[in-house]
Amino acid sequence: MVRNKVKSDINGLDQLCAVLCQIRDVKQMELFLNEIMTLAELHDLTLRWELMRKLSQGVPQRQIASEMGISLCKITRGAKVLKNKDSITRKFLVGKKAL
């Protein structure tokens, strides 16, 4: 597994991002993600998104860890992302653009 790589270091990430940007329909996006990812990968991705949503809503980190059964390390990483005023994730979650 590749960890903490800069976008340009991950082969094909730019191409994948370009494809994702072309998909405008939620159902098509769901089908696409189901085609290219395993259930475990989708679970990990949605789990991480849910913890980010909870953090942005002000839920305490320890409560998130307890409710979701995930490590404080993952949660702390998410909290750091949301503290960054230039974070894209923050703009979606704090800017009320998230579903």
C-alpha positions as CSV (number, residue, x, y, z in Angstrom):
1,M,0.0,0.0,0.0
2,V,1.3,3.5,-0.9
3,R,1.2,5.9,2.1
4,N,1.8,9.6,2.3
5,K,2.7,10.0,-1.3
6,V,2.5,13.3,-3.0
7,K,-0.1,13.3,-5.8
8,S,2.5,13.4,-8.6
9,D,4.3,10.4,-7.1
10,I,1.3,8.1,-7.5
11,N,1.3,6.7,-11.0
12,G,-2.1,7.2,-12.8
13,L,-3.7,9.4,-10.0
14,D,-4.0,12.3,-12.4
15,Q,-5.8,10.2,-15.0
16,L,-8.1,8.7,-12.4
17,C,-9.0,12.2,-11.1
18,A,-9.7,13.3,-14.6
19,V,-12.2,10.4,-15.1
20,L,-13.8,11.1,-11.7
21,C,-14.3,14.8,-12.7
22,Q,-16.1,13.7,-15.9
23,I,-18.7,11.7,-14.0
24,R,-21.6,14.0,-13.1
25,D,-24.3,11.5,-12.1
26,V,-24.3,10.1,-8.5
27,K,-25.5,6.7,-9.7
28,Q,-22.8,6.5,-12.4
29,M,-20.2,7.4,-9.9
30,E,-21.4,4.7,-7.5
31,L,-21.3,2.1,-10.3
32,F,-17.8,3.3,-11.3
33,L,-16.5,3.0,-7.8
34,N,-18.1,-0.4,-7.3
35,E,-16.4,-1.5,-10.5
36,I,-12.9,-0.4,-9.7
37,M,-12.8,-0.9,-5.9
38,T,-13.3,-3.9,-3.6
39,L,-16.0,-3.8,-0.9
40,A,-13.2,-3.4,1.7
41,E,-11.7,-0.4,-0.2
42,L,-15.2,1.2,-0.5
43,H,-15.8,0.6,3.2
44,D,-12.4,2.2,4.2
45,L,-13.1,5.2,1.9
46,T,-16.7,5.8,3.2
47,L,-15.5,5.3,6.8
48,R,-12.9,8.0,6.4
49,W,-15.4,10.3,4.8
50,E,-17.9,9.7,7.6
51,L,-15.3,10.5,10.3
52,M,-14.4,13.7,8.4
53,R,-18.1,14.7,8.4
54,K,-18.4,14.0,12.1
55,L,-15.3,16.0,12.9
56,S,-16.7,18.9,10.8
57,Q,-19.9,18.8,12.9
58,G,-17.9,19.1,16.1
59,V,-18.2,15.5,17.4
60,P,-15.4,14.8,19.8
61,Q,-12.6,12.6,18.6
62,R,-12.9,10.0,21.4
63,Q,-16.7,9.7,20.7
64,I,-16.0,9.1,17.0
65,A,-13.4,6.5,17.9
66,S,-15.8,4.8,20.2
67,E,-18.9,4.9,17.9
68,M,-17.0,4.0,14.7
69,G,-14.4,1.6,16.1
70,I,-11.5,3.4,14.5
71,S,-8.1,4.5,15.9
72,L,-7.5,8.0,17.2
73,C,-4.6,8.2,14.7
74,K,-7.0,8.2,11.7
75,I,-9.2,10.7,13.5
76,T,-6.3,13.0,14.4
77,R,-5.1,13.0,10.7
78,G,-8.6,14.0,9.7
79,A,-8.7,16.8,12.3
80,K,-5.4,18.1,11.0
81,V,-6.8,18.2,7.5
82,L,-9.9,20.2,8.7
83,K,-7.7,22.7,10.6
84,N,-5.9,23.6,7.4
85,K,-7.7,26.6,6.0
86,D,-6.7,25.7,2.5
87,S,-7.9,22.1,2.7
88,I,-10.3,21.1,-0.1
89,T,-12.0,18.7,2.3
90,R,-12.6,21.5,4.7
91,K,-14.1,23.7,1.9
92,F,-16.6,20.9,1.1
93,L,-17.5,20.1,4.7
94,V,-17.3,23.4,6.5
95,G,-18.6,25.3,3.5
96,K,-21.8,23.2,3.8
97,K,-21.3,21.7,0.3
98,A,-21.2,18.1,1.6
99,L,-24.3,15.9,1.6
